[in-house]
């Protein structure tokens, strides 16, 4: 086997702009050009996925950048087939960089005769020959235990903390971090700790999935600039209702920081018409033109975070060092604007 000289990146079609941005950031770190491996990902007429890698990858350390966002099934199959192509081409190690891990919300049996699809997807990824997974803000941390391979779960909270301190400079005493439900308290507390802000909770009761029957605010938000923190925003119905409720309870402004902007169905229209002053998402899922055109939606880059994580995995250094805001600050200099 030849000596591994550089990490090599390859991408599917799910979020090519993010893959290109990661390659550019790695080029800056390495001082040499890091490009994407030349390959094609196509569909047959019956929508079968076909992958062909044009470069020699024998003995190489390969990183496949592919979120499994909408269309989740197509993008998941691309990831699996790309891994199979690389394994059969004698790549030495294959790491899946999955900025958004689809099926993560199916992490347990919620009722009788239902699947645990996150575990099934984990099994498929391992069987495809992937030896390591790098992802961002898993919906449920226990999903890491579904894999029998190493899983590095990065966090968006250090990036959010940098952005909050930039956007609300001089007004930090007025900030209140809000968890949109009891289950998200740990995530909201993490951001609150980083920016030294108090924490409040929106307690919601559901009659059935997708419908909220009643909501109550736990904590005093009167006169506060509220920042709602969550990992996924899908149709934005609950998020917009929570924003309305916080304003009714006396908040002066409502902002939201969401790791993964799924934003399906009427989500973009709802956010554009909501009382939220801003919704901040990451580019873990490629933003649509409608998202880019909505004035109160901002997108934060994750390329500096993933680029450094890939380099740390490649050279065998700590990935957990990237959990600290101070570690990421140099990489985000000039990227966050007030």
CORMOTA-V820342 format. One record per run of one state. SS is the DSSP state (alpha for helix, beta for strand, coil for the rest). FROM is the first residue (numbers start at 0). LEN is the number of residues. If there is no record, write none. Layout:
# CORMOTA-V820342
ss & from & len
SS & FROM & LEN
SS & FROM & LEN
This chain:
# CORMOTA-V820342
ss & from & len
coil & 0 & 6
beta & 6 & 5
coil & 11 & 4
alpha & 15 & 15
coil & 30 & 5
beta & 35 & 1
coil & 36 & 2
beta & 38 & 5
coil & 43 & 5
beta & 48 & 5
coil & 53 & 7
beta & 60 & 5
coil & 65 & 6
alpha & 71 & 17
coil & 88 & 4
beta & 92 & 6
coil & 98 & 18
alpha & 116 & 11
coil & 127 & 4
beta & 131 & 5
coil & 136 & 4
alpha & 140 & 6
coil & 146 & 3
beta & 149 & 5
coil & 154 & 2
alpha & 156 & 11
coil & 167 & 4
alpha & 171 & 3
beta & 174 & 5
coil & 179 & 2
alpha & 181 & 14
coil & 195 & 2
beta & 197 & 11
coil & 208 & 2
beta & 210 & 8
coil & 218 & 6
beta & 224 & 9
coil & 233 & 3
alpha & 236 & 12
coil & 248 & 4
beta & 252 & 9
coil & 261 & 5
alpha & 266 & 7
coil & 273 & 4
beta & 277 & 5
coil & 282 & 6
alpha & 288 & 5
coil & 293 & 3
beta & 296 & 4
coil & 300 & 2
alpha & 302 & 13
coil & 315 & 4
alpha & 319 & 4
coil & 323 & 1
alpha & 324 & 8
coil & 332 & 6
